[in-house]
Amino acid sequence: MSFTFRDQTTVSLSWNELTGAVGDSATVLPVVVAVAVLTELSLPVMLVWFGVFQVVWGLYYGVPISVEPMKAFAALVIAGTISTGELVVAGLLLAGILLVLGTTQSLETVNQYVDDTVVRGVQLGVALVLLETGIGLGLTDLRLVAVAIGVVAVFALLGHSGQSAFAVFAVGAALALAETGMPTPAVPGVDAMFMLPSMTLSAQTAEAVLAQIAVTVGNAALATSVLLADYFDRDVSVDQLSNSMGLMNLAAVPFGAFPMCHGSGGVAGKYAFGARTPGANLILGAGYVLTAFLAVGVIAAYPTALLGVILVLIALQLGWTGVSRTDDLTVVAAIGVFGVLVNLGLALVLGVLVQQLRAKV
């Protein structure tokens, strides 16, 4: 089934679009489930917002673009480095920054100062934060960890290691369902959209914004723009992407959403699994909303040890992205280790200064 949308954009609802949608959800669902278990944010509300913006930006851009949780924010709030209130403030601050950068068409200029090596270093630091948290959660039930390792090994032997995190997530969901029974469909509580925690502006808030903006500029804007051109021959500027990320977070974060971005990994996942039109976004958006109506009650029973394994897998993938795509491994490693041991925001600032000094030598 397919139909034509504005500007002669074809929207297909084929099997390939369905499998493409799954390719984008493999990292989104484990992260938001972990956030829901470990913070005050509501899983159904977060899923509804992800679903809404999958549809909105898919139709707006006319390509299977991704809508993902901001990974640096996720790592910090899951680890307890920032509170939920600090997360909300950080999300709103970053949304404002992205809108300013986009409307003034200055994101390309910012990229001249935050180069690829610095971005990769921050990615590694975020990965190390997730790794530390995941190991801690995994130690709560070593038997479940052993089961998860077995699942990962099977998927690796079958040549599908990239889907191992989603497979472990599915095992955890099955265990939670076995404990709670099949859930009764329920409308997500509207009250959860207005139960904002006390919003807090702190040094940790600033650290979170600095850490996330490096990843957002490099991965969610610049890399995504390149992939959309490579895969779908669609010219979407980094400033357009900056504007759409700013708008959706200003609109949704105050109402229970987790801060969202356009990630190049999600675009690559959609494409690798067959998506070629915005139909993948429509299917995934509907899937998120449907899950939101069924998720109430199950989330509390989700095994935290398996969440730990999932976080470790995501951390390893993110860390490998940071170290494998750079020619300056020493600087990347230094920024990443400094970030996890001292401060991710300060690591970003020092990384920029070092790179600028090296460029003048």
Rosetta blueprint (number, residue, H / E / L):
1 M L
2 S E
3 F E
4 T E
5 F E
6 R H
7 D H
8 Q H
9 T E
10 T E
11 V E
12 S E
13 L L
14 S L
15 W H
16 N H
17 E H
18 L H
19 T H
20 G H
21 A H
22 V H
23 G H
24 D H
25 S H
26 A H
27 T H
28 V H
29 L H
30 P H
31 V H
32 V H
33 V H
34 A H
35 V H
36 A H
37 V H
38 L H
39 T L
40 E L
41 L L
42 S L
43 L H
44 P H
45 V H
46 M H
47 L H
48 V H
49 W H
50 F H
51 G H
52 V H
53 F H
54 Q H
55 V H
56 V H
57 W H
58 G H
59 L H
60 Y H
61 Y H
62 G L
63 V L
64 P L
65 I L
66 S L
67 V L
68 E E
69 P E
70 M L
71 K H
72 A H
73 F H
74 A H
75 A H
76 L H
77 V H
78 I H
79 A L
80 G L
81 T L
82 I L
83 S L
84 T H
85 G H
86 E H
87 L H
88 V H
89 V H
90 A H
91 G H
92 L H
93 L H
94 L H
95 A H
96 G H
97 I H
98 L H
99 L H
100 V H
101 L H
102 G H
103 T H
104 T L
105 Q L
106 S L
107 L H
108 E H
109 T H
110 V H
111 N H
112 Q L
113 Y L
114 V L
115 D L
116 D H
117 T H
118 V H
119 V H
120 R H
121 G H
122 V H
123 Q H
124 L H
125 G H
126 V H
127 A H
128 L H
129 V H
130 L H
131 L H
132 E H
133 T H
134 G H
135 I H
136 G H
137 L H
138 G H
139 L L
140 T L
141 D L
142 L H
143 R H
144 L H
145 V H
146 A H
147 V H
148 A H
149 I H
150 G H
151 V H
152 V H
153 A H
154 V H
155 F H
156 A H
157 L H
158 L L
159 G L
160 H L
161 S H
162 G H
163 Q H
164 S H
165 A H
166 F H
167 A H
168 V H
169 F H
170 A H
171 V H
172 G H
173 A H
174 A H
175 L H
176 A H
177 L H
178 A H
179 E H
180 T H
181 G L
182 M L
183 P L
184 T L
185 P L
186 A L
187 V L
188 P L
189 G L
190 V H
191 D H
192 A H
193 M H
194 F L
195 M L
196 L L
197 P L
198 S L
199 M L
200 T L
201 L L
202 S L
203 A H
204 Q H
205 T H
206 A H
207 E H
208 A H
209 V H
210 L H
211 A H
212 Q H
213 I H
214 A H
215 V H
216 T H
217 V H
218 G H
219 N H
220 A H
221 A H
222 L H
223 A H
224 T H
225 S H
226 V H
227 L H
228 L H
229 A H
230 D H
231 Y H
232 F H
233 D L
234 R L
235 D L
236 V L
237 S L
238 V H
239 D H
240 Q H
241 L H
242 S H
243 N H
244 S H
245 M H
246 G H
247 L H
248 M H
249 N H
250 L H
251 A H
252 A H
253 V H
254 P H
255 F H
256 G L
257 A L
258 F L
259 P L
260 M E
261 C E
262 H L
263 G L
264 S H
265 G H
266 G H
267 V H
268 A H
269 G H
270 K H
271 Y H
272 A H
273 F L
274 G L
275 A L
276 R L
277 T L
278 P L
279 G H
280 A H
281 N H
282 L H
283 I H
284 L H
285 G H
286 A H
287 G H
288 Y H
289 V H
290 L H
291 T H
292 A H
293 F H
294 L H
295 A L
296 V L
297 G L
298 V L
299 I H
300 A H
301 A H
302 Y L
303 P L
304 T H
305 A H
306 L H
307 L H
308 G H
309 V H
310 I H
311 L H
312 V H
313 L H
314 I H
315 A H
316 L H
317 Q H
318 L H
319 G H
320 W H
321 T H
322 G H
323 V H
324 S H
325 R L
326 T L
327 D L
328 D L
329 L H
330 T H
331 V H
332 V H
333 A H
334 A H
335 I H
336 G H
337 V H
338 F H
339 G H
340 V H
341 L H
342 V L
343 N L
344 L H
345 G H
346 L H
347 A H
348 L H
349 V H
350 L H
351 G H
352 V H
353 L H
354 V H
355 Q H
356 Q H
357 L H
358 R H
359 A H
360 K H
361 V L
